[in-house]
Structure formats: C-alpha cells, structure tokens
Amino acid sequence: MSKSTWRALASKHGVAGVNVHDVKQPRSGSRLGLDQFLTFRAIYYWQPQSNFKTNVVHQFIGPEYLEHALKHLKSTLSWLKYIKAIEDVHQKKFQISEQDIGSYFSTLDWQNEALRKKKSSAQLSFQGKIDFSPIAKRTRSKQTAKALGSPSKAMKRLAGMVTSKLRLGETDEPSSQHKGLEASMSSPSRAQEPSQVYETPESMGPISPAQIEDMPIRNDEQIVNSALLTFLRCLTGYKRAPNAQWDMTRHRLTFENIPSSDTKGFKVYSADTDGLLRAEDGHTVLAIIEVKPYIRQHDRNSIRMQETAQMVAWIREAAQKQHDWKKIPRKIKLLVSQDNFEIYLTFAVSNKAYLDYVLWGAPSEDAFLHMHELGPWETTRSSHMEALSRIILAYTMQQEAAGGNHASG
C-alpha cells in the first residue's frame, strides 16, 4: 500500500480526517476492520524470499553486529548441529536425541510438533488480541479530562517529550499494482550488493490454493509460541546473564487517549503480544512477538492489521516515556512473527511527524508508519534458519550494546 493508495482508501471509508485517538470500536469486538486499520496510517513494504538478495537489513542492523553474530554462530557447536539436523529430521531420515544437538533439541522438537496435522478437520482460529473501548466511554472520558485540566497545558506538557527534529528518508512508493494490503512492496532505493552475512536463499515460490489447504494448521498457538521462544532463547544463550532476554510472558500494550494535565489518559484499545525481548531493567521492551497456528497466506490482511495495532500501541507507550529525541534520529522497532512453520520479521520505522500523531493526533502529510515485512523463513529449511539466526542474534546484540535506545525510545 502506497501513500496515494492509503489516501484513496481513507477517503472512500470516510476516515481521511479521523485520527487514531478517535477510532471507532470494531463491529466484531476484537477483529479490526479496514476503517480502523487506516487510522494507523501504516504503509507496508514486503520483501519476499525471491527478492531478498539485497542489503535491506543494513537499514535496521549495523553490519558489525551481523558480522559478530555470524562469527559467534559459526563457533557454536550446538547451533551448527541444529542447522545440519533440521532437514534430516523433517524429512524423517533419522531421529535426533538431546545428546546430538544439545540445547537446540527442544527447539527442533517444538518446531516439529507445530508441523503435525490433526486428523480432524482444523478450523482457522483467529484469536482476537485487540480490545477496543467503546467510543461513548472515551467521549465521556474526554469530557471528564477537560474538567480536570486544560488541553492546552496538556499539549505543552507533551510537547516537551518530542522537541527534536527527527528525519526519515522518504521511501520510494511501490509501482506495482496494489491488491489491498497484500500489494507487493518495492525494496529500498539504496539497496546494496548481496552479503553472505544475511543473504537468504529463495523460497520454493508462490503457494497455490490447493497447497494452502494441505498446509499444517495447529489450533493451539502455544505450540507455535513454544517453538519460536525456545529458538530465540537458544540464540541468546551465549551469555549466562544477557542484557536482553526473550520472554514468553504475554505483554499487554495500551493505547491511551490524549491525557489532560492532571490525568493519565483513557484507553482507546489494548493489544496483547505473545512474548517480547525484554531489556535488563525488566521493563523496557526491545521487540515484540506474535504467533499464529496457520500460515500467513490464510489470512494475511487480518494478521497485518493486528500486528500494526500492536506496533502502534507500543510506539505510543514508548513515546510517552521517552524525553530526549535528539539522541535517536528515527525510531526502529521489531516484531517477530511465526505463522505455523513460517517466520517473519517486521521492522517498523517512524519519524517525528508520526510520533506527534500517535501522541496527540497531530495531522501531517508525513505522519506514516513504515512497516518493512521480511520473510518468510521456513523452520523446515536449514538455509533459512541459518540466515534468520544471524539477523535475530545481530539485532539482539545491537540492542544490548545500545541499552535498548534503538528500539524502545
């Protein structure tokens, strides 16, 4: 979806002048509609495996961390054995024991469990994790807030949080034909030559509807969540006391309405995540996790809508806590998703105009959230998991080195 496409859709659905603070409650409760999604002002850029031979990751992760991660992984015997064993296990060539691959045994075991199909016909279970407050309740809350404090004072108070001049380079708008949110997005204009540090082999190509029906689906998201979290925790197990740790604890992100000078604000909606990368202080969020028991192609639009809601709530929460924008020229946040056996990385990039928008609904032509969705990497393919390991470990190392400033601000 390009900016021009967003403007056309926003106009068509009557939300061109509606900001995220005034979003209406979805008719189906937790399932977002397109009109609610459009108020998030998110532009998606998809990098599928077939186009992933560029240095796109350098936009989000420093090359020194990618090199450091590669060096570490190549010296980790259990990880090398895990990569080697992946396709042998999934192709049922032989069984692997814990003695064979050490700490990665549980990872491979959970990944294999997520792939097993139930004998009975499985139904898609889109578990809603977005909870909107009724608009009437928020309207009354606004009136109460006005009685308690002056809106102008609240604006001045919040303005102190975002005084620096952030700048985000404009990303080229996609030239391909758009099909809703599933439009194929163009790669960044400053793409460099391929690098072995994170280059991923091409996937097997598009999946046909007949193939989709034969794909494994698990109703229990906990199985997929366990598969992802054990993998992530093994990657950061190189330290006995890491400065950042992947945590399976579900975390609730809350988007609050514009507060007055004497009030905290009132909930517009809350979004639950399936886990997070937590900083050493135990509070700062460095990345969030979302899982689904079915592959993304089953319900790509709804998954993107939910993940965008989670990201926007996270940006809003972090923006309220950050007081010095000058140290960070742009905001980059990571969402790690596993949809059955496919893993995606979504890097969300926001600028000052967008932060102004989520803080108090300030309108701007440049207030857009740029969602760079990369993937999928398949847990059944050694080459995919090898490349993905480098990227995730490098991102974690970067966050540890920066004390979380790259993502959590």
Steps between C-alpha positions, in 0.01 A plus 500: 500500500646836393417840646277579204316169546458574870353844426255351250387229742476741793279728293284210382446373856442844647801505732724749319449752781473251786803448722591187693381650830142508374493160330160329529451167673499216241165335439646158580665610823864404469521446124617818329327639197669685214366835625666452841821377337522804274516735800835337589641651176724199432678443169620142438812398309531127448835335424423140400771237483526529120605867534706470816847515348569859595646677799156604622585391856777762520224760540416352838807314626863612490729280285741461792229320700415277205866405471529446875191279501630293210833448672330392822263257330776337299681426827193356676499122461140445611372756248706345217357158583147645517529656153636177358224292662197711395429351158605149603245501782214652298567261214499219759841369397584428864412604854704745706567475872587771749856371506527568127414873493500609863293808592337518155330163546190662653490754217499232234250292695251790531549599136421145395196492730362818340507329162289200593150501355204390707294221352179700536423796276665806657326835500676832486500653845580869477528572868425865555763678705380855441255649750336832410323723748153617390512846341227626737714415800796684349282803423393520864862455601601795283235718661625400845857571398406848381341573836816389679758684293559734209565328162743774409708422807495134407629584153784703648585221740513239224686732266798484733535133421542545125703815442773368273484512121485140388546418135401192306616458143203461269458143377416449135133422452425165337436509127335157483125453487347499848268231630381627836761454772660211314664722239858406425722777637808646338839456658685804641664720238844478658532124479858378487662185369410166662684408818559150634440631850123477461423400142219246497443247219186539296187322616318239297278770348131594532265254670190393312154487665513119482835500681365736766227251588767235555714721725520406870274695737513486877216635713727538801713813459705396801668230295615754241592745776713235671673422171588865443599589857725197551679590176542865600618416851757254368643774278558726801625219720860592426497713817418380849358842585395666170412869495188413298290186527217354291204448730187287445295717737200652324527877503208742472561822307252782558425792272364782714303802392642852524559568870427823675754668730368314805390166355672198354272473201238242406535177308414502131602135464740243640700238312645179641828360370619139525837595644773760480869576513546660840792720604711435807295749704203265471270772362630632168358320195750446217291281268157337503379156392184382326414143399225330301428127462451537123708644218470869420353443155181371665419845642776746410287814524359427846843402633654823373219703650546338841880532491472865400267565795757340730784705353308830522409436864865424575616817324243702697605352835871552431445855374338596830807378689771648275622851582805552277437451129824664389702186566295289260456628139221254425309229682546136400303224670490127429211255500589129466214285370468127455205371301515123539833414332565844346685780680478870405688805622322835481710812560280802573653840426340821627602866487418808709181574305366153577597523866314832521203324344486209747569727798217746447357450150691782331419479125786504249565392142812317622335319792533141379630181657726305262464124557779299333387137500774248417447129446391236532782287630390136525591301812528187285788635292855514631609786275207715616559443870871560457439842345223591745718410800761754393249782463320441830820451699652812342191705590513372860871585525433847364229561758725378780779733385265798471324437827171478310518853358463387140158348552338593824514879497 
